[in-house]
Amino acid sequence: MDHKSRIMHAIQRLPVDRIPCAELVINDALVQEFCGKVTVGFEHRLYFIQTMGLDAMCLHPCGMNPGGGSPTLPDNLVFNDLEAWTRTGHFIFAVLDGPIGWGTKTLGYNQMLSKLMRSSPDMTDLVSAVDVLNAETIHRLAANGVNGIIIADDIAFTNGVIARPNILRQLLFPSFSRSVEQAKKENLFTFFHSDGNLMAVLDDIVAAGFDGLQCLESIAGMDIALIKKHYGHKLCLWGNLDPGELCLVRSRNELMEKVHGIINVAGNDSGLIFGTSSGLFEGMRLESLKCVYEFVQQGLN
């Protein structure tokens, strides 16, 4: 089974030859450490994910710094090396901010949160602008060969969502649904990403039409076994490995237990993409990274 098929089968909860692996972020400093003191380019990032056995690549936009005001689609919107990535055979995700991300960029986090809590008309206008921006961006990305969209909006803290669920349902989830609808028109798969504890709005994530959920932060109480039990028939689950396990000294057996634990409770009937809850960053131990992906590829499920 090739990389793209493996991810597609997992998303649709179809049989896979092994659990696929992917990461939301791969920091260039870590790639540089892996490849040697080089100026990191496409070939180095590709070598890194090939060596680690990752099945997907997540591309993040450049040239979308709003500089204040309402978000608009810039002429110089770039997803670096997009054309080259679509030729690799890997599943390609593009990551887009939602209203919380854009609100933080344009207003600052505290002001954005205040407007959200008060259901301010300014927040409603921002959401509408983000809807237009993301719809057009999704259309462009589909035309350029991406396979999936991740709407990344951090709507939760460690102890729960950032505002009353009813506020999120009124202001944010209709926007998420519209992005999902646009992506489905373009035959793209969609995931939602947020750090924190999302237990209060998992039903809303499902109702918005997402194919999967990325992050599943274990230290925030996102119990992947419980979520798999109640939502695994509707959502592909991606992540859950605590990144701290890759920063601290761990034996091969300790790492194997972590990998085995996630796969056993969430991956036996497909519907799982293995990875960390955060992505990969400098400070992680390369030997530990190699170990965890090796264990997945050996089929510990």
C-alpha angles and dihedrals in degrees: 000000000000126000097261095046091048092056093043092051092049092050090052091043092242124145116287131193089230137349109281121234130216141152130214093218133019110191116221092224089062091048089050091053090050096047099035130253097327136135098258115239139160094285092055094049090048092049090051096052092042092052093047091046098239116167100201140039124211116212122202124203125254125198096038100112101135097201090211130312129062119337114257133175108263122218090233097055106151136181100193116245092353094152092048093049093051088059096055098079092241122125107258122213123187116208119219130183120238127211094290093053093046092043090055091050096047102034107019122253099273095048092045091051092048092052091047093051091051094043086234119195086235088063091049090052090049091051090052091051091049090050091056093044095049095044092056093042092051090050091052093046093051090052089053097053109261117151103206146016128221116201103206115197121148100220098158144060125209091274100042147304121333095242138015109297090239090060091051090048091051100044111019113027095059087056092050090049092053091052090049091049091052092048092050090052086058092046093246127143117236134212131183120221128196134145119227136039111328098169093117093058105034090109089054092051089053092045090052087065102246117161093212150002123234126202108026092187106213095198088056092058099263098150104199093196092055093043091049090051095052103028107019092100089060106030135048106224120220127184131000099148107125106238089216088073088066095048098049126067108270131170121236089252092053091050091046090055091053093050093043092049094055095044095046095055100035111021112046093097096035120252093114133108110191120225146106123291092239112031128247123306142169112282093048115120110249093209090055091050091052090049098052094049090044090055091051092049091050088062104244090174 
